[in-house]
Amino acid sequence: MTKLSVNINKIATIRNARGGNMPDVLKAAIDCEKFGAQGITVHPRPDERHIRYQDARDLKPLLTTEFNIEGNPIDSFTDLVLEVMPAQVTLVPDAADVLTSNAGWDTITHKKYLQQICKRFKDAGIRVSIFVDPVEEIIKHAADTGCDRVELYTEAYASGYHKNREQAIEPYYKAAQQALKCGLGLNAGHDLNLDNLRYFAQTIPGLLEVSIGHALICDAIYLGLENTIAAYRRELSDF
């Protein structure tokens, strides 16, 4: 079954809006695990507008599931990951001023750089995933970087789902086939929600993990965190 990793950035956003420690990000992460999350994801950015670097440090000894830290491997991020030693690092090419991640790596142009970064993390025993668009050629070159997995950027799928879901998912299916052919593990994330998650997980072969934050936290406002995680787990069950 595809694992659900809960991105807790938005919980940190609420905390930071007022200062103090409400809601408690560490307790929220522990509760997510208790309610059925199979991993916790954080994406610390240089301005620390949501998850702070210290949050990542504080979370590591508390978590019992897989810890995934994602972000652009600038020096401060790389140092943080090598200090914290999560199970997985996901490399995302987001600029410091972007609102949210909006593109995957060009693994052709940046192959040599990614090879160097992947080697540093893998030498430390950390699994490496690279955030990519669903383009077969990009995935072929991702395999040359030495990464263990690719994470498919699913915004385009989510945007096209209600108009024509078969058309929206076609490049993701081809990308997944290419990843499997190259011996890469497969993750996915961005704008997946209770409407579109089941069809994606049913259709994409070899899907190991989805990372979901914004939609899940929004649903939790209405359903409660425990019920929401259970609902997302149900969408990933039975295939």
URZI-V522836 format. One record per pair of residues at least 24 apart in sequence whose C-alpha atoms are under 10 Angstrom apart, sorted by sequence separation. I is the first residue (numbers start at 1). J is the second residue. D is the distance in Angstrom with one decimal. If there is no record, write none. Layout:
i=I j=J d=D
i=I j=J d=D
This chain:
i=8 j=32 d=9.0
i=39 j=63 d=8.6
i=40 j=64 d=9.5
i=53 j=77 d=8.4
i=56 j=80 d=8.2
i=57 j=81 d=9.1
i=60 j=84 d=6.6
i=71 j=95 d=9.7
i=72 j=96 d=8.7
i=107 j=131 d=9.8
i=122 j=146 d=8.5
i=152 j=176 d=8.5
i=185 j=209 d=9.2
i=186 j=210 d=9.0
i=187 j=211 d=7.8
i=188 j=212 d=8.9
i=189 j=213 d=9.0
i=190 j=214 d=8.5
i=191 j=215 d=6.9
i=192 j=216 d=8.9
i=7 j=32 d=9.8
i=39 j=64 d=8.4
i=40 j=65 d=7.2
i=41 j=66 d=8.4
i=42 j=67 d=8.2
i=43 j=68 d=8.6
i=44 j=69 d=7.7
i=45 j=70 d=9.2
i=46 j=71 d=9.5
i=56 j=81 d=8.7
i=59 j=84 d=9.1
i=60 j=85 d=8.0
i=105 j=130 d=7.4
i=106 j=131 d=9.6
i=107 j=132 d=8.2
i=122 j=147 d=8.2
i=150 j=175 d=9.9
i=151 j=176 d=9.9
i=180 j=205 d=8.3
i=190 j=215 d=9.2
i=191 j=216 d=9.7
i=193 j=218 d=9.9
i=194 j=219 d=8.7
i=6 j=32 d=7.3
i=25 j=51 d=8.7
i=38 j=64 d=9.0
i=39 j=65 d=5.0
i=40 j=66 d=6.4
i=41 j=67 d=6.1
i=42 j=68 d=6.5
i=43 j=69 d=5.9
i=44 j=70 d=7.3
i=45 j=71 d=7.0
i=46 j=72 d=9.4
i=54 j=80 d=9.2
i=57 j=83 d=8.1
i=58 j=84 d=9.0
i=60 j=86 d=7.1
i=91 j=117 d=9.0
i=104 j=130 d=8.1
i=105 j=131 d=6.2
i=106 j=132 d=7.6
i=119 j=145 d=8.5
i=121 j=147 d=9.5
i=122 j=148 d=8.9
i=150 j=176 d=9.3
i=179 j=205 d=9.8
i=180 j=206 d=7.2
i=193 j=219 d=9.0
i=210 j=236 d=9.4
i=5 j=32 d=9.3
i=6 j=33 d=8.8
i=38 j=65 d=5.7
i=39 j=66 d=4.5
i=40 j=67 d=5.2
i=41 j=68 d=4.7
i=42 j=69 d=5.1
i=43 j=70 d=4.8
i=44 j=71 d=6.6
i=45 j=72 d=8.1
i=53 j=80 d=7.2
i=56 j=83 d=9.9
i=57 j=84 d=5.8
i=59 j=86 d=9.9
i=60 j=87 d=9.8
i=91 j=118 d=8.9
i=104 j=131 d=5.1
i=105 j=132 d=5.3
i=106 j=133 d=8.6
i=115 j=142 d=9.2
i=118 j=145 d=6.8
i=119 j=146 d=7.0
i=173 j=200 d=9.1
i=176 j=203 d=9.9
i=177 j=204 d=8.4
i=179 j=206 d=9.0
i=180 j=207 d=9.8
i=209 j=236 d=9.8
i=5 j=33 d=9.3
i=37 j=65 d=8.0
i=38 j=66 d=6.7
i=39 j=67 d=5.8
i=40 j=68 d=6.1
i=41 j=69 d=5.8
i=42 j=70 d=6.3
i=43 j=71 d=5.6
i=44 j=72 d=9.1
i=46 j=74 d=9.1
i=53 j=81 d=9.5
i=56 j=84 d=7.1
i=57 j=85 d=9.3
i=103 j=131 d=8.1
i=104 j=132 d=3.8
i=105 j=133 d=7.4
i=114 j=142 d=8.6
i=115 j=143 d=9.8
i=117 j=145 d=8.8
i=118 j=146 d=6.2
i=119 j=147 d=8.3
i=172 j=200 d=8.8
i=176 j=204 d=6.5
i=177 j=205 d=7.1
i=26 j=55 d=7.6
i=30 j=59 d=8.8
i=36 j=65 d=9.9
i=37 j=66 d=9.5
i=38 j=67 d=9.2
i=39 j=68 d=7.3
i=40 j=69 d=8.5
i=41 j=70 d=7.3
i=42 j=71 d=8.6
i=43 j=72 d=9.1
i=45 j=74 d=10.0
i=56 j=85 d=9.9
i=57 j=86 d=9.8
i=72 j=101 d=9.9
i=89 j=118 d=9.4
i=103 j=132 d=7.2
i=104 j=133 d=5.0
i=106 j=135 d=10.0
i=108 j=137 d=8.6
i=109 j=138 d=9.9
i=115 j=144 d=7.6
i=116 j=145 d=8.1
i=117 j=146 d=9.4
i=118 j=147 d=5.9
i=150 j=179 d=7.6
i=175 j=204 d=9.1
i=176 j=205 d=6.4
i=177 j=206 d=8.4
i=6 j=36 d=9.8
i=12 j=42 d=9.7
i=25 j=55 d=7.8
i=26 j=56 d=9.4
i=29 j=59 d=7.9
i=33 j=63 d=7.9
i=34 j=64 d=9.6
i=46 j=76 d=8.0
i=54 j=84 d=10.0
i=56 j=86 d=9.1
i=71 j=101 d=9.1
i=101 j=131 d=9.5
i=103 j=133 d=6.7
i=104 j=134 d=8.7
i=107 j=137 d=8.9
i=108 j=138 d=6.8
i=111 j=141 d=7.3
i=114 j=144 d=9.2
i=115 j=145 d=4.3
i=116 j=146 d=9.0
i=117 j=147 d=9.4
i=118 j=148 d=8.9
i=149 j=179 d=8.2
i=169 j=199 d=9.0
i=173 j=203 d=7.1
i=174 j=204 d=8.9
i=175 j=205 d=9.9
i=176 j=206 d=7.3
i=5 j=36 d=9.7
i=6 j=37 d=6.4
i=33 j=64 d=7.6
i=34 j=65 d=9.9
i=45 j=76 d=9.8
i=46 j=77 d=8.0
i=53 j=84 d=9.8
i=102 j=133 d=9.7
i=104 j=135 d=9.9
i=106 j=137 d=9.8
i=107 j=138 d=5.7
i=108 j=139 d=9.4
i=110 j=141 d=9.8
i=111 j=142 d=7.5
i=114 j=145 d=5.8
i=115 j=146 d=6.1
i=149 j=180 d=9.8
i=165 j=196 d=8.7
i=169 j=200 d=7.2
i=172 j=203 d=9.1
i=173 j=204 d=5.4
i=174 j=205 d=9.6
i=176 j=207 d=8.0
i=4 j=36 d=8.5
i=5 j=37 d=6.0
i=6 j=38 d=7.9
i=7 j=39 d=8.6
i=8 j=40 d=7.2
i=9 j=41 d=8.1
i=10 j=42 d=9.7
i=16 j=48 d=9.3
i=17 j=49 d=9.0
i=26 j=58 d=7.6
i=27 j=59 d=9.4
i=30 j=62 d=7.3
i=33 j=65 d=7.0
i=45 j=77 d=8.2
i=89 j=121 d=7.9
i=106 j=138 d=6.6
i=107 j=139 d=7.6
i=108 j=140 d=9.2
i=109 j=141 d=9.6
i=110 j=142 d=9.7
i=111 j=143 d=9.7
i=112 j=144 d=9.2
i=113 j=145 d=8.6
i=114 j=146 d=8.3
i=115 j=147 d=7.9
i=158 j=190 d=8.2
i=159 j=191 d=8.3
i=168 j=200 d=9.9
i=172 j=204 d=7.2
i=173 j=205 d=7.3
i=4 j=37 d=5.8
i=5 j=38 d=5.6
i=6 j=39 d=6.2
i=7 j=40 d=5.9
i=8 j=41 d=6.5
i=9 j=42 d=6.0
i=16 j=49 d=7.2
i=17 j=50 d=9.0
i=25 j=58 d=9.8
i=26 j=59 d=6.2
i=29 j=62 d=8.8
i=30 j=63 d=6.6
i=33 j=66 d=9.8
i=44 j=77 d=7.9
i=88 j=121 d=9.1
i=89 j=122 d=9.7
i=105 j=138 d=8.1
i=106 j=139 d=9.5
i=107 j=140 d=8.7
i=108 j=141 d=6.0
i=111 j=144 d=7.5
i=112 j=145 d=7.3
i=114 j=147 d=8.5
i=157 j=190 d=9.4
i=158 j=191 d=6.0
i=159 j=192 d=9.8
i=162 j=195 d=9.2
i=166 j=199 d=9.5
i=170 j=203 d=9.4
i=172 j=205 d=9.7
i=202 j=235 d=9.3
i=3 j=37 d=8.0
i=4 j=38 d=5.4
i=5 j=39 d=4.1
i=6 j=40 d=5.0
i=7 j=41 d=4.3
i=8 j=42 d=6.1
i=9 j=43 d=6.7
i=16 j=50 d=6.6
i=25 j=59 d=8.8
i=26 j=60 d=9.9
i=29 j=63 d=7.7
i=30 j=64 d=8.4
i=43 j=77 d=9.8
i=88 j=122 d=9.7
i=104 j=138 d=9.3
i=105 j=139 d=9.8
i=107 j=141 d=5.7
i=108 j=142 d=7.9
i=111 j=145 d=6.1
i=149 j=183 d=8.6
i=150 j=184 d=6.8
i=151 j=185 d=8.6
i=152 j=186 d=7.5
i=153 j=187 d=9.1
i=154 j=188 d=6.6
i=155 j=189 d=8.0
i=156 j=190 d=9.2
i=157 j=191 d=8.5
i=158 j=192 d=6.4
i=161 j=195 d=9.0
i=162 j=196 d=8.6
i=165 j=199 d=8.5
i=166 j=200 d=9.9
i=169 j=203 d=8.1
i=170 j=204 d=9.4
i=194 j=228 d=9.3
i=198 j=232 d=8.8
i=201 j=235 d=8.2
i=202 j=236 d=8.1
i=3 j=38 d=5.9
i=4 j=39 d=6.4
i=5 j=40 d=5.1
i=6 j=41 d=5.7
i=7 j=42 d=5.6
i=8 j=43 d=8.6
i=9 j=44 d=8.1
i=13 j=48 d=9.4
i=15 j=50 d=8.1
i=16 j=51 d=8.8
i=27 j=62 d=9.4
i=30 j=65 d=9.5
i=106 j=141 d=8.9
i=107 j=142 d=5.5
i=110 j=145 d=9.3
i=111 j=146 d=9.8
i=134 j=169 d=9.6
i=136 j=171 d=8.3
i=140 j=175 d=9.4
i=143 j=178 d=10.0
i=148 j=183 d=8.4
i=149 j=184 d=4.9
i=150 j=185 d=6.4
i=151 j=186 d=6.0
i=152 j=187 d=6.2
i=153 j=188 d=6.3
i=154 j=189 d=5.7
i=155 j=190 d=5.5
i=156 j=191 d=8.8
i=157 j=192 d=8.6
i=158 j=193 d=8.4
i=161 j=196 d=6.9
i=165 j=200 d=9.1
i=169 j=204 d=8.4
i=197 j=232 d=8.1
i=198 j=233 d=9.8
i=200 j=235 d=9.8
i=201 j=236 d=6.5
i=202 j=237 d=9.3
i=2 j=38 d=9.5
i=3 j=39 d=7.5
i=4 j=40 d=8.5
i=5 j=41 d=6.1
i=6 j=42 d=8.5
i=7 j=43 d=7.9
i=12 j=48 d=9.5
i=13 j=49 d=6.7
i=14 j=50 d=8.0
i=15 j=51 d=9.6
i=16 j=52 d=9.6
i=26 j=62 d=8.0
i=44 j=80 d=9.7
i=85 j=121 d=9.0
i=106 j=142 d=8.8
i=107 j=143 d=9.0
i=108 j=144 d=9.4
i=134 j=170 d=9.4
i=135 j=171 d=7.0
i=136 j=172 d=9.1
i=139 j=175 d=7.1
i=143 j=179 d=8.0
i=148 j=184 d=5.8
i=149 j=185 d=4.2
i=150 j=186 d=5.4
i=151 j=187 d=4.3
i=152 j=188 d=4.5
i=153 j=189 d=5.7
i=154 j=190 d=5.2
i=155 j=191 d=5.5
i=198 j=234 d=8.7
i=199 j=235 d=8.7
i=200 j=236 d=9.4
i=201 j=237 d=9.0
i=202 j=238 d=8.9
i=203 j=239 d=9.6
i=4 j=41 d=9.9
i=5 j=42 d=9.8
i=12 j=49 d=8.2
i=13 j=50 d=4.4
i=26 j=63 d=9.1
i=88 j=125 d=9.2
i=89 j=126 d=6.8
i=90 j=127 d=8.5
i=91 j=128 d=7.5
i=92 j=129 d=9.1
i=93 j=130 d=9.2
i=105 j=142 d=8.8
i=107 j=144 d=8.8
i=108 j=145 d=9.6
i=134 j=171 d=5.8
i=135 j=172 d=8.0
i=136 j=173 d=10.0
i=138 j=175 d=9.0
i=139 j=176 d=8.9
i=142 j=179 d=9.0
i=147 j=184 d=7.8
i=148 j=185 d=6.2
i=149 j=186 d=5.5
i=150 j=187 d=6.0
i=151 j=188 d=4.7
i=152 j=189 d=6.4
i=153 j=190 d=6.0
i=154 j=191 d=6.6
i=155 j=192 d=7.8
i=158 j=195 d=9.2
i=159 j=196 d=9.9
i=166 j=203 d=9.6
i=194 j=231 d=7.7
i=198 j=235 d=4.9
i=199 j=236 d=9.4
i=202 j=239 d=6.4
i=12 j=50 d=4.8
i=13 j=51 d=7.3
i=82 j=120 d=8.7
i=87 j=125 d=8.3
i=88 j=126 d=5.6
i=89 j=127 d=6.3
i=90 j=128 d=6.0
i=91 j=129 d=6.3
i=92 j=130 d=6.7
i=93 j=131 d=7.8
i=107 j=145 d=8.0
i=133 j=171 d=9.3
i=134 j=172 d=5.3
i=136 j=174 d=6.9
i=137 j=175 d=8.8
i=140 j=178 d=7.1
i=143 j=181 d=10.0
i=144 j=182 d=9.3
i=146 j=184 d=9.6
i=147 j=185 d=9.2
i=148 j=186 d=8.9
i=149 j=187 d=7.0
i=150 j=188 d=8.0
i=151 j=189 d=6.8
i=152 j=190 d=8.6
i=153 j=191 d=8.9
i=154 j=192 d=7.1
i=158 j=196 d=6.8
i=161 j=199 d=9.5
i=194 j=232 d=6.5
i=197 j=235 d=6.5
i=198 j=236 d=6.1
i=201 j=239 d=7.9
i=10 j=49 d=9.9
i=11 j=50 d=7.8
i=12 j=51 d=5.5
i=78 j=117 d=8.5
i=82 j=121 d=7.1
i=85 j=124 d=7.9
i=86 j=125 d=9.3
i=87 j=126 d=5.6
i=88 j=127 d=4.6
i=89 j=128 d=5.2
i=90 j=129 d=4.6
i=91 j=130 d=4.9
i=92 j=131 d=5.4
i=93 j=132 d=9.3
i=133 j=172 d=8.7
i=134 j=173 d=8.5
i=135 j=174 d=8.1
i=136 j=175 d=5.1
i=139 j=178 d=6.8
i=140 j=179 d=7.4
i=143 j=182 d=6.3
i=151 j=190 d=9.8
i=153 j=192 d=9.9
i=157 j=196 d=8.7
i=158 j=197 d=9.0
i=161 j=200 d=9.6
i=193 j=232 d=8.0
i=194 j=233 d=9.9
i=196 j=235 d=9.2
i=197 j=236 d=7.5
i=198 j=237 d=8.5
i=9 j=49 d=9.2
i=10 j=50 d=6.8
i=11 j=51 d=8.5
i=12 j=52 d=8.2
i=81 j=121 d=8.2
i=85 j=125 d=8.1
i=86 j=126 d=6.6
i=87 j=127 d=6.1
i=88 j=128 d=5.7
i=89 j=129 d=6.2
i=90 j=130 d=5.6
i=91 j=131 d=5.9
i=92 j=132 d=8.3
i=134 j=174 d=7.8
i=135 j=175 d=5.9
i=136 j=176 d=8.4
i=138 j=178 d=9.7
i=139 j=179 d=6.3
i=142 j=182 d=9.1
i=143 j=183 d=7.8
i=194 j=234 d=9.7
i=195 j=235 d=9.2
i=9 j=50 d=5.6
i=10 j=51 d=8.3
i=73 j=114 d=9.4
i=85 j=126 d=6.7
i=86 j=127 d=8.4
i=87 j=128 d=8.8
i=88 j=129 d=7.2
i=89 j=130 d=8.5
i=90 j=131 d=6.7
i=91 j=132 d=9.3
i=134 j=175 d=5.2
i=135 j=176 d=9.5
i=136 j=177 d=8.7
i=137 j=178 d=8.6
i=138 j=179 d=9.9
i=139 j=180 d=9.9
i=140 j=181 d=9.0
i=141 j=182 d=9.5
i=143 j=184 d=6.9
i=194 j=235 d=7.2
i=198 j=239 d=9.6
i=8 j=50 d=9.0
i=9 j=51 d=5.5
i=78 j=120 d=8.9
i=82 j=124 d=7.3
i=85 j=127 d=9.8
i=133 j=175 d=8.7
i=134 j=176 d=8.0
i=136 j=178 d=6.0
i=140 j=182 d=6.8
i=142 j=184 d=8.9
i=158 j=200 d=9.5
i=193 j=235 d=9.4
i=8 j=51 d=7.9
i=9 j=52 d=9.3
i=12 j=55 d=9.1
i=74 j=117 d=9.9
i=78 j=121 d=8.4
i=81 j=124 d=9.9
i=82 j=125 d=9.6
i=132 j=175 d=9.8
i=135 j=178 d=9.0
i=136 j=179 d=8.0
i=139 j=182 d=8.1
i=157 j=200 d=8.7
i=73 j=117 d=7.6
i=82 j=126 d=8.5
i=134 j=178 d=9.7
i=140 j=184 d=9.6
i=41 j=86 d=9.9
i=73 j=118 d=9.9
i=81 j=126 d=8.9
i=134 j=179 d=10.0
i=139 j=184 d=8.9
i=43 j=89 d=9.9
i=104 j=150 d=9.9
i=154 j=200 d=9.5
i=41 j=88 d=9.3
i=42 j=89 d=9.9
i=43 j=90 d=9.1
i=104 j=151 d=8.8
i=39 j=87 d=9.7
i=41 j=89 d=9.5
i=42 j=90 d=9.9
i=104 j=152 d=8.0
i=105 j=153 d=10.0
i=41 j=90 d=9.5
i=43 j=92 d=9.3
i=45 j=94 d=9.1
i=46 j=95 d=9.8
i=47 j=96 d=7.7
i=104 j=153 d=6.5
i=45 j=95 d=9.3
i=46 j=96 d=6.7
i=47 j=97 d=9.0
i=103 j=153 d=7.2
i=45 j=96 d=7.0
i=46 j=97 d=9.5
i=102 j=153 d=8.2
i=103 j=154 d=9.9
i=45 j=97 d=9.5
i=101 j=153 d=8.9
i=102 j=154 d=10.0
i=103 j=155 d=9.2
i=45 j=98 d=9.9
i=102 j=155 d=8.1
i=101 j=155 d=9.7
i=129 j=184 d=9.2
i=152 j=207 d=9.9
i=91 j=147 d=9.8
i=129 j=185 d=8.3
i=130 j=186 d=9.8
i=131 j=187 d=8.8
i=132 j=188 d=9.3
i=151 j=207 d=9.6
i=90 j=147 d=9.7
i=128 j=185 d=10.0
i=129 j=186 d=8.5
i=130 j=187 d=9.3
i=131 j=188 d=8.4
i=151 j=208 d=9.8
i=43 j=101 d=10.0
i=68 j=126 d=9.9
i=70 j=128 d=9.8
i=129 j=187 d=8.0
i=131 j=189 d=8.9
i=151 j=209 d=8.7
i=152 j=210 d=9.4
i=68 j=127 d=9.3
i=70 j=129 d=8.9
i=71 j=130 d=10.0
i=90 j=149 d=8.8
i=91 j=150 d=9.3
i=92 j=151 d=9.4
i=149 j=208 d=9.4
i=151 j=210 d=8.5
i=5 j=65 d=9.1
i=68 j=128 d=9.6
i=70 j=130 d=9.3
i=71 j=131 d=9.4
i=88 j=148 d=9.6
i=90 j=150 d=8.4
i=91 j=151 d=9.1
i=151 j=211 d=9.2
i=5 j=66 d=8.0
i=6 j=67 d=9.8
i=7 j=68 d=8.9
i=68 j=129 d=9.6
i=70 j=131 d=9.1
i=88 j=149 d=9.7
i=90 j=151 d=7.8
i=92 j=153 d=10.0
i=5 j=67 d=8.5
i=6 j=68 d=9.6
i=7 j=69 d=9.5
i=3 j=66 d=9.9
i=5 j=68 d=8.1
i=7 j=70 d=9.9
i=102 j=190 d=9.1
i=101 j=190 d=8.3
i=100 j=190 d=9.4
i=90 j=187 d=9.8
i=68 j=211 d=9.1
i=42 j=211 d=9.7
i=39 j=209 d=9.0
i=41 j=211 d=6.9
i=38 j=209 d=9.1
i=39 j=210 d=9.5
i=40 j=211 d=8.3
i=41 j=212 d=8.4
i=42 j=213 d=9.2
i=39 j=211 d=8.5
i=40 j=212 d=9.6
i=41 j=213 d=8.4
i=40 j=213 d=9.8
i=7 j=189 d=9.9
i=2 j=186 d=10.0
i=3 j=187 d=9.2
i=5 j=189 d=9.7
i=2 j=187 d=9.0
i=37 j=226 d=9.6
i=35 j=225 d=7.9
i=36 j=226 d=8.0
i=35 j=226 d=5.2
i=36 j=227 d=9.9
i=34 j=226 d=8.5
i=35 j=227 d=8.2
i=36 j=228 d=10.0
i=37 j=229 d=6.7
i=32 j=225 d=7.4
i=33 j=226 d=9.7
i=35 j=228 d=9.1
i=36 j=229 d=6.5
i=37 j=230 d=8.5
i=31 j=225 d=8.4
i=32 j=226 d=7.4
i=35 j=229 d=6.5
i=36 j=230 d=6.7
i=31 j=226 d=8.1
i=34 j=229 d=9.9
i=35 j=230 d=7.1
i=37 j=232 d=9.2
i=38 j=233 d=9.4
i=32 j=228 d=9.9
i=33 j=229 d=9.3
i=36 j=232 d=9.6
i=37 j=233 d=8.0
i=28 j=225 d=9.0
i=32 j=229 d=7.4
i=36 j=233 d=7.6
i=2 j=201 d=7.4
i=1 j=201 d=9.3
i=2 j=202 d=9.8
i=11 j=213 d=9.1
i=7 j=210 d=9.9
i=10 j=213 d=7.0
i=11 j=214 d=9.3
i=2 j=206 d=8.5
i=3 j=207 d=8.6
i=4 j=208 d=9.0
i=5 j=209 d=6.9
i=6 j=210 d=8.4
i=7 j=211 d=6.2
i=8 j=212 d=8.7
i=9 j=213 d=7.0
i=10 j=214 d=6.4
i=1 j=206 d=9.5
i=2 j=207 d=6.0
i=3 j=208 d=6.1
i=4 j=209 d=5.9
i=5 j=210 d=6.1
i=6 j=211 d=5.8
i=7 j=212 d=5.5
i=8 j=213 d=6.0
i=9 j=214 d=8.0
i=10 j=215 d=9.7
i=1 j=207 d=8.4
i=2 j=208 d=4.8
i=3 j=209 d=4.5
i=4 j=210 d=5.4
i=5 j=211 d=4.7
i=6 j=212 d=5.3
i=7 j=213 d=4.2
i=8 j=214 d=8.4
i=10 j=216 d=9.6
i=11 j=217 d=7.5
i=1 j=208 d=7.4
i=2 j=209 d=5.2
i=3 j=210 d=6.3
i=4 j=211 d=6.3
i=5 j=212 d=6.5
i=6 j=213 d=5.7
i=7 j=214 d=7.7
i=10 j=217 d=6.9
i=1 j=209 d=8.7
i=2 j=210 d=7.1
i=3 j=211 d=8.6
i=4 j=212 d=7.5
i=5 j=213 d=8.5
i=6 j=214 d=9.4
i=7 j=215 d=9.9
i=8 j=216 d=9.4
i=9 j=217 d=9.3
i=10 j=218 d=8.9
i=7 j=216 d=8.6
i=8 j=217 d=8.0
i=6 j=216 d=7.8
i=7 j=217 d=8.7
i=6 j=217 d=9.0
i=6 j=229 d=8.5
i=5 j=229 d=9.9
i=4 j=229 d=8.6
i=6 j=232 d=10.0
i=4 j=232 d=7.7
i=4 j=233 d=6.8
i=3 j=233 d=8.2
i=2 j=233 d=8.9
i=1 j=233 d=9.5
i=4 j=236 d=8.0
i=2 j=235 d=9.8
i=3 j=236 d=7.7
i=2 j=236 d=6.1
i=3 j=237 d=9.5
i=1 j=236 d=6.7
i=2 j=237 d=7.7
i=1 j=237 d=6.2
i=2 j=238 d=9.7
i=1 j=238 d=7.3
i=2 j=239 d=8.2
i=1 j=239 d=6.2
